[in-house]
Amino acid sequence: MRSVLSKHAKRDFTVVQFFFLIAVLFSMFLPRSGFTFDGAKQKELTLKNHGNGDPNGSALWVTNLGVANTKLTVSNKPFDSVAQKRSYASEVAPGKTVRLDDALPATFRGSDTLFIRSDEEVATLVAPVDFPVHSSEFYSSPLRQEDGKPQASSAQEAPKWARELGAIGKTGNNVFKADEVGYAPAVKGQKEVDKRYVFGVGVALRKANSSAELTLLDRTGQTIKSLVLSSSTRVYWQASLGEFVSGTDKFPSRIEMKVLTGTAQGFLSIKDAESGETTPLPIAPLVGESNFSAEPGDEESSLSAQSGKGGPMLNEESSLAPQGGSGGYAYFSNGVYDSRYSSYTFNVYSAPPNVCGTLQIVRNSNPESTGSWICTDAYGYGSKGPWTPSVNQTGENIRIVWPNGTYTVGGDYKVDDVTDPQIFSYQSGGVGIPIPTDFDGWGSDTQWGAGFNFYAWSWVKATFRNVSTNKYSGGGAYNSNGPVDVYGTGTAFSPYYINWSVPPPPPSAHNSYDTYEWCVYSKDYFYSCFQCIYLYGPR
């Protein structure tokens, strides 16, 4: 069976510490850069009314995203002001996070505004004091497309959550600019009781000096948790929002993201605490006041009325009314990428009830439309699948269009990848062949799979072995007892075709009689490839 890519196939904060932040929500972070200070170009962030000094309020953390120690300078006056004084400074190691508000002088803690300056890229987080900031994670590889220039390779690959963040914005539909708002609904746990789910969030700030506010909301529209992330550079970030028990008053209904400056994209993740199964949900455009709270069984709260639907539901009188302009939310159970070893489903949530919708998709660059492709039940839920990928396919701008003209938002990009890449060298082995002075070549991957991506998951490396002595070279003499990876550079002319080069050991490291094995390795999202050549003596 082919996949979904086939034709057939009252807002009040409940956290008191954030009350004072509401009035200045849209101007909390006003990033600035490009000033000079002590002769060095500095990064600047301006923070307004951050709740500094309130032990029961929000806390301010700063993370050094750079590769060197940075001197973090804080003032309650602008740095370009004559009255400015360097009143507080802290040395922060690369990759380290420090809580700033509780270390500031007492005279600073009532300041309406703080000014932060650093000679390294920094990120700031305003969140509840009990937020598990040190279990959150930054990934600073830039969000950008490959530009055809050689990219130095290393063993580091972007974590899976960061790859998902990059893919979420692929079509541009789920990328938000300043003052735009997006959401992702809590599609798990709404029809259950006493089941534990761990909620998480991921954000990609796509431009320097971007910031976004994230708010986790319950069924009545009240805030469970809120935070603001800002960065002087492009960055990925993910964190846990906590574990919640379904059927309780404070079980989440959705997350909202408002971009304050710059641009951002993000996801809400929901993990079953027992099975570990995780569903990533793209943050998608928010169309009016959608029907986030109306769930199966809200009309009646009896067990019999909801039998077969996962148990009794909360019956909140303050639930938001349905909004006719919303076509619901669509998502893939595994996120964007699937391999030949996985399976997935396509799902719609809070869509128009009891109707069948048309699948619209650009598959492998070809627009397609299939009528009555998916149908919803009385509560606006529908599902297709599961499928196990059998061919390479890339789907873009995926949506379900309903008879009333509305359409889904959410998961609009999907890649099925089932083929291994290949890699080849320009050099040939053989008997008596002189030792080459270069080791380079090309690679290919079947079109419409994940392909090569040297900024996220691909690399090029080689090993050099003296077969006669079973010793390896790390770029010089063959004297290592085990394999040594030597990384090279890759040039991607498309996701499916690359050139590569790895510097070999110098000619002086070889003799006339021994046999040498040179092997090159690379990978696409899921699968690895390699090729070896043998240089036999005498030569």
Secondary structure, 3 states (H helix, E strand, C coil): CCCCCCCCCCCCECCHHHHHHHHHHHHCECCEEEEEECCEEEEEEEEECCCCCCCCCEEEEEEECCCCCEEEEEECCCCCCCCCCCCEEEEECCCCEEECHHHCCHHHCCCCEEEEEECCCEEEEEEECCCCHHHCEEECCCCCCCCCCCEECCCCCCCHHHHHHHHHCCCCCCCEECCCEEEEECCCCCCCCCCEEEEEEEEEECCCCEEEEEEEEECCCCEEEEEEEEECCCEEEEEEEEEEECCCCCCEEEEEEEEEECEEEEEEEEEECCCCCEEEEECEECCCCCCCCCCCCCCCCCCHHHCCCCCCCCCCCCCCCCCCCCCCEEEECCCCEEECCCCEEEEEECCCCCCEEEEEEEECCEEEEEEEEEECCCCCCEEEEEECCCCCEEEEEEEEECCCCCECEECCEEEEECCCCEEEECCCCEECCCCCCCCEEEEECCCCCCCCCCCCCCCEEEEEEECCCCEEECCCCEEECCCCCEECEEEEEECCEEEEECCCCCHHHCCCCCCEEEEEEEECCCCEEEEEEEEECCC
